[in-house]
């Protein structure tokens, strides 16, 4: 029992750390200003439109997805689903801190510099998300919502998840053109959509055995 408790702490410590590195890297992807993931592009566009900080927008949107899960699948809504709320708040608050406070004055003066920063940040985000995925402690709001929705409509998860990304991109583009906002859907968005999944697959191949070897995965799964 004592060993299990220790390993639980290790797992949640890893979850917290890599959630923080995700927020750190997202803030630099935003700073690079050559496009971000569909979800973050939508959040940044809504931030430009409303004046609400982008991390706060992210929290609000994620909470809607969590609420949607509860409505669609409340019978299976458990601890792992509820814990999406504090985790989403943690990431959102840290994005605000890194982007608006700690690195407020950070600017990149040329495209090459911006692209390098973007790609490095994307790599960090992908690795961090891969670790969180392998730990399997807390579910992801968007993915879990899509899984719950597939129980009510005739679409499989990959198709539905792609539709959600298309919705985020369409929303960002529509609001950008209607209200003449800074563009958030750019080449970085396309790059993210193309390589995030494959890169994550490569990372997981190495992360999974590393955590398994240390007994972290088996002990912390709920």
PLY file of the C-alpha trace (Angstrom):
ply
format ascii 1.0
element vertex 222
property float x
property float y
property float z
element edge 221
property int vertex1
property int vertex2
end_header
0.00 0.00 0.00
2.83 2.41 0.83
4.57 1.74 -2.49
1.32 2.29 -4.38
0.82 5.65 -2.66
4.37 6.73 -3.51
3.92 5.74 -7.15
0.60 7.59 -7.26
2.37 10.74 -6.14
4.99 10.20 -8.83
2.32 9.81 -11.49
0.40 12.92 -10.46
3.67 14.85 -10.14
4.48 13.93 -13.74
0.96 14.91 -14.80
1.29 18.32 -13.14
4.79 18.95 -14.50
3.96 18.07 -18.09
0.70 20.00 -17.95
2.82 23.00 -16.97
5.28 22.39 -19.82
2.31 22.18 -22.19
1.16 25.63 -21.06
4.73 26.94 -21.31
5.11 25.69 -24.88
1.66 26.90 -25.97
2.57 30.40 -24.81
5.62 30.35 -27.10
3.57 29.01 -30.02
1.28 31.99 -29.49
4.28 34.33 -29.29
5.67 32.96 -32.56
2.50 34.21 -34.29
2.60 31.87 -37.28
-0.46 29.85 -36.30
-1.37 27.39 -33.57
-3.52 24.27 -33.25
-7.19 24.59 -34.29
-8.30 24.63 -30.64
-5.77 27.28 -29.61
-6.44 29.30 -32.76
-10.12 29.41 -31.88
-9.33 30.41 -28.30
-6.94 33.15 -29.40
-9.47 34.52 -31.88
-12.16 34.60 -29.18
-9.61 36.31 -26.93
-8.97 39.02 -29.54
-12.71 39.49 -29.99
-13.72 39.57 -26.32
-10.63 41.00 -24.63
-10.57 38.01 -22.28
-7.13 36.44 -21.80
-6.53 33.43 -24.02
-5.90 31.04 -21.12
-9.19 32.07 -19.55
-11.00 31.46 -22.85
-9.40 28.01 -22.94
-10.72 27.26 -19.44
-14.25 28.35 -20.37
-14.31 26.30 -23.59
-12.95 23.21 -21.83
-15.57 23.56 -19.11
-18.28 23.53 -21.80
-16.85 20.27 -23.12
-16.78 18.78 -19.61
-20.38 19.85 -19.04
-21.27 18.30 -22.40
-19.74 15.01 -21.27
-21.85 15.08 -18.11
-25.04 15.72 -20.09
-24.30 13.03 -22.69
-22.86 10.33 -20.44
-23.55 11.16 -16.80
-23.83 7.48 -15.88
-20.11 7.02 -16.61
-19.01 10.47 -15.45
-16.52 9.73 -12.68
-13.46 11.04 -10.87
-11.21 11.07 -13.94
-13.80 13.13 -15.79
-14.31 15.57 -12.91
-10.56 16.12 -12.61
-10.57 17.64 -16.09
-11.86 20.81 -14.43
-8.87 21.60 -12.15
-6.42 20.42 -14.82
-7.99 22.72 -17.44
-7.87 25.58 -14.95
-4.21 24.88 -14.18
-3.19 24.91 -17.84
-5.27 28.01 -18.59
-3.89 29.98 -15.64
-0.33 29.01 -16.55
-0.83 30.02 -20.19
-1.97 33.44 -18.97
1.01 33.70 -16.62
3.60 32.71 -19.22
2.09 34.64 -22.13
0.96 37.87 -20.46
3.32 38.16 -17.48
6.57 36.21 -17.52
7.22 36.51 -21.27
5.20 39.64 -21.98
8.14 41.47 -23.58
9.37 38.51 -25.65
9.22 39.20 -29.40
10.65 37.46 -32.44
12.06 39.75 -35.09
12.05 37.58 -38.21
10.17 34.69 -39.73
12.97 32.13 -39.42
13.28 32.87 -35.71
9.51 32.61 -35.26
9.36 29.33 -37.17
12.17 27.74 -35.12
10.49 28.79 -31.87
7.15 27.50 -33.12
8.57 24.10 -34.10
10.46 23.67 -30.83
7.36 24.65 -28.86
5.21 22.25 -30.90
7.68 19.45 -30.13
7.50 20.21 -26.40
3.69 20.33 -26.50
3.53 17.02 -28.36
5.94 15.30 -25.96
4.12 16.68 -22.92
0.70 15.63 -24.20
2.15 12.19 -24.99
3.29 11.76 -21.38
-0.11 12.87 -20.05
-1.83 10.47 -22.46
0.33 7.51 -21.43
-0.22 8.24 -17.73
-3.96 7.96 -18.41
-4.87 9.61 -15.12
-7.21 12.33 -16.37
-9.17 12.40 -19.61
-8.95 15.19 -22.22
-12.08 17.39 -22.41
-12.45 17.50 -26.20
-11.56 13.87 -26.88
-13.78 12.59 -24.08
-16.69 14.74 -25.26
-16.31 13.30 -28.76
-16.28 9.76 -27.36
-19.48 10.50 -25.41
-21.12 12.03 -28.49
-20.37 8.98 -30.65
-22.78 7.05 -28.42
-25.61 9.28 -29.64
-24.82 9.88 -33.33
-23.69 7.73 -36.24
-20.14 9.00 -36.52
-16.98 7.27 -35.32
-14.44 9.03 -33.12
-11.74 9.90 -35.74
-14.32 11.49 -38.06
-16.02 13.40 -35.24
-12.70 14.64 -33.85
-11.74 15.91 -37.30
-15.09 17.68 -37.60
-14.40 19.43 -34.29
-11.04 20.67 -35.61
-12.71 21.88 -38.81
-15.27 23.72 -36.67
-12.51 25.45 -34.67
-10.69 26.49 -37.85
-13.91 27.69 -39.51
-14.90 29.67 -36.41
-11.48 31.31 -36.25
-11.50 32.22 -39.94
-15.08 33.51 -39.87
-14.52 35.73 -36.83
-11.18 36.94 -38.22
-12.74 38.11 -41.50
-15.97 39.47 -40.02
-14.32 41.51 -37.25
-10.95 42.14 -38.95
-8.97 40.38 -36.21
-5.32 39.25 -36.34
-5.03 35.91 -38.13
-4.57 32.90 -35.85
-5.06 30.21 -38.50
-1.86 30.17 -40.50
0.82 27.78 -41.72
1.54 26.73 -38.13
-2.04 25.47 -37.86
-1.60 23.29 -40.95
1.75 21.98 -39.69
0.23 21.14 -36.31
-2.66 19.25 -37.89
-0.28 17.27 -40.13
2.48 16.26 -37.70
1.02 16.36 -34.18
-0.53 12.89 -34.39
2.42 11.11 -36.05
4.94 12.81 -33.73
2.87 11.85 -30.72
2.86 8.24 -31.91
6.67 8.23 -32.05
6.99 9.72 -28.56
4.52 7.27 -27.03
6.59 4.33 -28.31
9.42 5.48 -26.03
7.44 6.97 -23.15
5.20 3.95 -22.57
8.00 1.41 -21.91
9.93 3.95 -19.83
6.99 4.52 -17.47
6.04 0.85 -17.50
9.57 -0.14 -16.49
9.29 2.09 -13.43
5.85 0.71 -12.55
4.23 4.13 -12.75
1.56 3.35 -15.32
0.21 0.20 -13.68
0.13 1.71 -10.22
-1.52 5.03 -11.06
-4.26 3.91 -13.42
-7.69 4.46 -11.92
0 1
1 2
2 3
3 4
4 5
5 6
6 7
7 8
8 9
9 10
10 11
11 12
12 13
13 14
14 15
15 16
16 17
17 18
18 19
19 20
20 21
21 22
22 23
23 24
24 25
25 26
26 27
27 28
28 29
29 30
30 31
31 32
32 33
33 34
34 35
35 36
36 37
37 38
38 39
39 40
40 41
41 42
42 43
43 44
44 45
45 46
46 47
47 48
48 49
49 50
50 51
51 52
52 53
53 54
54 55
55 56
56 57
57 58
58 59
59 60
60 61
61 62
62 63
63 64
64 65
65 66
66 67
67 68
68 69
69 70
70 71
71 72
72 73
73 74
74 75
75 76
76 77
77 78
78 79
79 80
80 81
81 82
82 83
83 84
84 85
85 86
86 87
87 88
88 89
89 90
90 91
91 92
92 93
93 94
94 95
95 96
96 97
97 98
98 99
99 100
100 101
101 102
102 103
103 104
104 105
105 106
106 107
107 108
108 109
109 110
110 111
111 112
112 113
113 114
114 115
115 116
116 117
117 118
118 119
119 120
120 121
121 122
122 123
123 124
124 125
125 126
126 127
127 128
128 129
129 130
130 131
131 132
132 133
133 134
134 135
135 136
136 137
137 138
138 139
139 140
140 141
141 142
142 143
143 144
144 145
145 146
146 147
147 148
148 149
149 150
150 151
151 152
152 153
153 154
154 155
155 156
156 157
157 158
158 159
159 160
160 161
161 162
162 163
163 164
164 165
165 166
166 167
167 168
168 169
169 170
170 171
171 172
172 173
173 174
174 175
175 176
176 177
177 178
178 179
179 180
180 181
181 182
182 183
183 184
184 185
185 186
186 187
187 188
188 189
189 190
190 191
191 192
192 193
193 194
194 195
195 196
196 197
197 198
198 199
199 200
200 201
201 202
202 203
203 204
204 205
205 206
206 207
207 208
208 209
209 210
210 211
211 212
212 213
213 214
214 215
215 216
216 217
217 218
218 219
219 220
220 221
